[in-house]
Amino acid sequence: MLIPDLFKKKIMGAFGAEGEAWLSKLETRVQEFVGKWSLTIEGPVSNLSYNYVLKARDQEGKPVILKLGVPGFDFQNEIHTLQVYNGEGFARLLKADGEKGALLLEQLRPGIMLSEEKDETLAVHYFLDVWMAIRRPVPPGISFPSIMDWASGLNRYLEAYPNGEGPITSEYITHASELFKEIHKTSEGDELLHGDLHHENILFSHDRGWLAIDPKGVSGDPYFGLSSYLINHLFDQKNPKELLSYRINLLTNNSRIDRERLLKAAAAMSVLYACWGIEDNDPEWKNTFECARWFEEFGEMY
């Protein structure tokens, strides 16, 4: 069974000894669910990240996706999120075993990622359609982590650099924290958010159009759900700042999205993403933080 070295490195880097143990049993776990769910495996997807994702067919020959991940809160939270959406705006969840970290999903065909759309205007239009389609209140009786829980990552950063000697100044961290509180305080109500809605998590289906996959499942103001897309695939372009401005204009000129609120939420989220990147020793944090500064510049520092 093909398990790429880069995938192994990601899993061990993210989950440590637990991830290493999971990898050692991965082939056995695949075979377990092949039998349990009567699957024929066709092979892994090309863009593996932190889950082992296989194209397969069920016993009726229908194309499906078998997704295996390290069991835990995040994986179980994804199951709960998919159950709430029940295929509305998302690839359908067919079966799940949260205890063993396995999902069986509808396979979207041809499954083209939004990143393949080279017309930026169309791409933003499709993104906005999906963002609108998956908006809904947090359902009663199910608890999700909140954006404000996520924002505690800013406090971890300040604790890691108590003397202000970190790569991001304390003033930026404090300002981002204030923006989180402002958006949260003035929100019309928390919604269930995807949590990572960007180009690679939006796929095209001939039968159902553009749909979301791989939700994080987090509650918060809907404006917090826009930044992940805005800052994705910027720095592989000639003028990332200009492209970011163009995306913002497309979103705010063709919808009821409030520009100032969007810029504030996106600035806060981008600083948080940068802090996470520093925690994970990801050099891309510098680009993410640059986006935060651009959001502030576009908003004329509010």
C-alpha positions as CSV (number, residue, x, y, z in Angstrom):
1,M,0.0,0.0,0.0
2,L,1.4,3.4,-1.0
3,I,2.0,5.7,2.0
4,P,4.1,8.7,0.8
5,D,7.0,9.7,3.0
6,L,5.9,13.3,3.1
7,F,2.5,12.2,4.4
8,K,4.3,10.2,7.1
9,K,6.4,13.2,8.1
10,K,3.3,15.4,8.4
11,I,1.5,12.9,10.6
12,M,4.5,12.3,12.9
13,G,5.1,16.1,13.1
14,A,1.5,16.8,14.0
15,F,0.7,13.8,16.3
16,G,4.1,12.6,17.5
17,A,4.2,9.1,19.0
18,E,0.4,8.8,18.5
19,G,0.8,9.5,14.8
20,E,3.6,7.0,14.5
21,A,1.5,4.3,16.1
22,W,-1.4,5.2,13.8
23,L,0.8,4.9,10.8
24,S,2.1,1.5,11.8
25,K,-1.5,0.2,11.8
26,L,-2.8,2.1,8.8
27,E,-2.6,-0.7,6.3
28,T,-4.4,-3.0,8.7
29,R,-7.1,-0.3,9.3
30,V,-7.6,0.2,5.6
31,Q,-8.2,-3.6,5.1
32,E,-10.6,-3.6,8.1
33,F,-12.9,-1.0,6.6
34,V,-12.5,-2.5,3.1
35,G,-14.1,-5.6,4.6
36,K,-16.5,-3.8,7.0
37,W,-18.0,-1.5,4.3
38,S,-17.5,-3.9,1.3
39,L,-15.1,-1.6,-0.7
40,T,-12.8,-1.9,-3.6
41,I,-9.9,0.4,-3.3
42,E,-8.7,2.3,-6.3
43,G,-5.9,4.3,-4.7
44,P,-5.0,7.4,-2.6
45,V,-5.8,10.9,-3.7
46,S,-2.9,13.0,-4.9
47,N,-3.1,15.7,-2.3
48,L,-2.8,13.9,1.1
49,S,-2.5,16.2,4.1
50,Y,-3.4,15.0,7.6
51,N,-5.7,12.2,6.7
52,Y,-5.3,9.1,4.5
53,V,-7.8,9.5,1.8
54,L,-8.6,6.7,-0.7
55,K,-10.8,6.6,-3.8
56,A,-12.9,3.4,-3.8
57,R,-16.1,1.8,-4.9
58,D,-18.8,0.3,-2.8
59,Q,-20.4,-3.0,-3.3
60,E,-22.8,-1.5,-5.9
61,G,-19.9,-0.1,-7.9
62,K,-20.6,3.5,-6.9
63,P,-17.5,5.8,-6.4
64,V,-16.9,6.7,-2.7
65,I,-14.1,8.1,-0.6
66,L,-12.6,6.3,2.4
67,K,-11.0,8.8,4.8
68,L,-8.9,7.6,7.7
69,G,-7.5,9.9,10.4
70,V,-5.9,9.8,13.8
71,P,-8.9,9.3,16.1
72,G,-9.6,12.1,18.5
73,F,-11.7,15.2,19.1
74,D,-11.0,16.8,15.8
75,F,-12.0,13.8,13.8
76,Q,-15.2,13.3,15.8
77,N,-16.0,16.9,15.4
78,E,-15.8,16.6,11.7
79,I,-18.3,13.7,11.8
80,H,-20.7,15.9,13.9
81,T,-20.3,18.7,11.4
82,L,-21.0,16.6,8.4
83,Q,-24.0,15.0,10.1
84,V,-25.4,18.5,10.7
85,Y,-25.0,19.6,7.1
86,N,-26.4,16.2,5.9
87,G,-25.1,16.7,2.3
88,E,-26.4,20.3,2.0
89,G,-23.6,22.2,0.4
90,F,-21.2,19.4,1.3
91,A,-20.1,16.0,0.0
92,R,-22.5,13.5,1.7
93,L,-21.4,11.5,4.7
94,L,-22.4,7.9,4.1
95,K,-20.9,6.0,7.1
96,A,-18.7,6.8,10.0
97,D,-16.7,5.2,12.8
98,G,-15.4,8.0,15.0
99,E,-13.8,5.7,17.5
100,K,-11.5,4.2,14.9
101,G,-11.2,7.4,12.8
102,A,-12.9,6.4,9.6
103,L,-15.4,8.1,7.2
104,L,-17.1,6.9,4.1
105,L,-18.1,9.8,1.9
106,E,-19.7,10.5,-1.4
107,Q,-17.0,10.9,-4.1
108,L,-17.5,14.1,-6.0
109,R,-16.8,13.6,-9.7
110,P,-14.8,14.9,-11.5
111,G,-13.8,16.4,-8.1
112,I,-12.0,19.4,-9.6
113,M,-10.7,21.7,-7.0
114,L,-11.6,25.4,-7.1
115,S,-7.8,26.1,-7.4
116,E,-8.0,24.9,-11.0
117,E,-10.3,27.8,-12.0
118,K,-8.0,30.4,-13.4
119,D,-10.6,33.1,-13.8
120,E,-10.4,34.9,-10.5
121,T,-13.8,36.5,-10.9
122,L,-15.5,33.1,-11.4
123,A,-13.5,31.5,-8.6
124,V,-14.7,34.2,-6.1
125,H,-18.3,33.8,-7.4
126,Y,-18.2,30.0,-6.8
127,F,-16.6,30.4,-3.4
128,L,-19.3,32.9,-2.4
129,D,-22.0,30.5,-3.6
130,V,-20.6,27.7,-1.4
131,W,-20.1,30.0,1.6
132,M,-23.7,31.1,1.4
133,A,-25.0,27.6,0.9
134,I,-23.4,26.3,4.1
135,R,-24.4,29.1,6.4
136,R,-26.7,28.0,9.1
137,P,-27.3,28.5,12.9
138,V,-25.5,26.3,15.4
139,P,-27.9,23.5,16.0
140,P,-29.2,22.9,19.6
141,G,-27.8,20.0,21.5
142,I,-24.4,19.8,19.7
143,S,-21.4,21.6,21.0
144,F,-18.7,22.9,18.7
145,P,-15.5,24.7,19.5
146,S,-15.8,28.4,19.0
147,I,-13.8,31.0,17.1
148,M,-13.1,32.6,20.5
149,D,-11.6,29.3,21.7
150,W,-9.4,29.4,18.6
151,A,-8.4,33.0,19.5
152,S,-6.8,31.8,22.7
153,G,-3.8,31.0,20.4
154,L,-3.0,34.7,20.7
155,N,-2.6,34.3,24.5
156,R,-0.3,31.3,23.9
157,Y,1.8,33.4,21.7
158,L,2.1,36.1,24.4
159,E,2.9,33.5,27.0
160,A,5.7,32.1,24.7
161,Y,7.1,35.6,24.2
162,P,6.4,37.4,27.5
163,N,9.0,40.1,27.0
164,G,7.8,41.0,23.5
165,E,10.8,39.5,21.8
166,G,8.7,37.4,19.4
167,P,8.7,37.7,15.6
168,I,5.3,39.5,15.8
169,T,5.1,42.5,18.0
170,S,2.8,42.4,21.1
171,E,0.9,45.4,19.8
172,Y,-0.3,43.4,16.7
173,I,-1.3,40.4,18.9
174,T,-3.2,42.7,21.3
175,H,-4.9,44.5,18.4
176,A,-6.0,41.2,16.8
177,S,-7.4,40.1,20.2
178,E,-9.4,43.3,20.4
179,L,-10.7,42.7,16.8
180,F,-11.9,39.2,17.7
181,K,-13.8,40.6,20.7
182,E,-15.3,43.4,18.7
183,I,-16.6,41.1,15.9
184,H,-17.9,38.6,18.5
185,K,-19.6,41.3,20.6
186,T,-21.3,42.9,17.6
187,S,-22.3,39.6,15.9
188,E,-26.0,38.9,15.1
189,G,-25.4,35.4,16.3
190,D,-22.9,32.6,16.0
191,E,-23.2,30.2,13.0
192,L,-21.7,26.9,12.2
193,L,-18.6,27.6,10.1
194,H,-16.6,25.3,7.9
195,G,-13.4,26.6,9.6
196,D,-11.1,26.2,6.6
197,L,-13.0,27.0,3.5
198,H,-10.5,27.6,0.8
199,H,-9.8,26.5,-2.8
200,E,-8.7,22.9,-2.1
201,N,-11.8,22.3,0.1
202,I,-14.3,23.3,-2.6
203,L,-14.7,20.6,-5.3
204,F,-16.9,20.5,-8.5
205,S,-19.5,17.7,-9.0
206,H,-21.2,17.3,-12.4
207,D,-24.3,16.2,-10.5
208,R,-24.4,18.8,-7.7
209,G,-22.1,21.7,-8.6
210,W,-19.5,23.2,-6.3
211,L,-19.5,21.7,-2.8
212,A,-17.4,21.8,0.4
213,I,-15.4,19.1,1.9
214,D,-13.2,18.6,5.1
215,P,-14.9,20.9,7.6
216,K,-13.2,21.8,10.8
217,G,-16.6,22.6,12.4
218,V,-16.4,25.8,14.6
219,S,-19.0,28.3,15.8
220,G,-18.6,32.0,15.3
221,D,-19.6,35.1,13.3
222,P,-19.8,34.2,9.6
223,Y,-17.3,36.9,8.7
224,F,-14.6,34.7,10.3
225,G,-15.3,32.2,7.6
226,L,-14.0,34.3,4.7
227,S,-10.3,34.9,5.4
228,S,-9.0,31.4,4.7
229,Y,-10.1,31.7,1.0
230,L,-8.9,35.3,0.7
231,I,-5.3,34.6,1.6
232,N,-5.0,31.2,-0.2
233,H,-2.9,31.0,-3.4
234,L,-1.7,34.6,-3.2
235,F,2.1,34.4,-3.0
236,D,2.4,32.2,-6.1
237,Q,1.0,35.1,-8.1
238,K,2.9,38.1,-9.5
239,N,1.2,40.7,-7.3
240,P,-0.3,39.1,-4.2
241,K,-1.3,42.4,-2.6
242,E,-3.2,43.5,-5.7
243,L,-4.9,40.1,-6.0
244,L,-6.0,40.2,-2.3
245,S,-7.5,43.7,-2.9
246,Y,-9.2,42.4,-6.0
247,R,-10.8,39.5,-4.1
248,I,-12.0,41.7,-1.4
249,N,-13.6,44.1,-3.9
250,L,-15.3,41.2,-5.7
251,L,-16.8,39.9,-2.4
252,T,-18.0,43.2,-1.1
253,N,-19.2,44.7,-4.4
254,N,-21.4,41.8,-5.3
255,S,-23.0,40.9,-2.0
256,R,-24.2,42.3,1.3
257,I,-20.8,41.6,2.9
258,D,-19.7,44.7,4.9
259,R,-16.2,45.7,3.8
260,E,-15.0,47.1,7.1
261,R,-16.3,44.1,9.1
262,L,-14.7,41.7,6.6
263,L,-11.3,43.5,6.9
264,K,-11.4,43.4,10.7
265,A,-12.3,39.8,10.9
266,A,-9.7,38.8,8.2
267,A,-7.0,40.8,10.0
268,A,-7.7,39.1,13.3
269,M,-7.8,35.6,11.7
270,S,-4.6,36.2,9.7
271,V,-2.6,37.2,12.8
272,L,-4.0,34.0,14.5
273,Y,-3.0,31.9,11.5
274,A,0.5,33.4,11.7
275,C,0.8,32.6,15.4
276,W,-0.2,29.0,14.6
277,G,2.4,28.9,11.9
278,I,5.1,30.1,14.3
279,E,4.1,27.3,16.7
280,D,4.4,24.7,13.9
281,N,7.7,26.1,12.6
282,D,6.0,26.8,9.3
283,P,8.0,29.5,7.4
284,E,4.8,30.5,5.6
285,W,3.7,32.4,8.7
286,K,5.5,35.4,7.3
287,N,3.3,35.6,4.2
288,T,0.2,35.1,6.4
289,F,1.2,37.9,8.7
290,E,1.9,40.1,5.6
291,C,-1.8,39.6,4.7
292,A,-2.8,40.7,8.1
293,R,-0.9,44.0,7.6
294,W,-2.5,44.4,4.2
295,F,-6.0,43.9,5.6
296,E,-5.2,46.7,8.1
297,E,-3.8,48.9,5.4
298,F,-6.9,48.4,3.2
299,G,-9.1,49.4,6.2
300,E,-6.9,52.4,6.9
301,M,-6.2,51.0,10.4
302,Y,-10.0,51.4,11.1
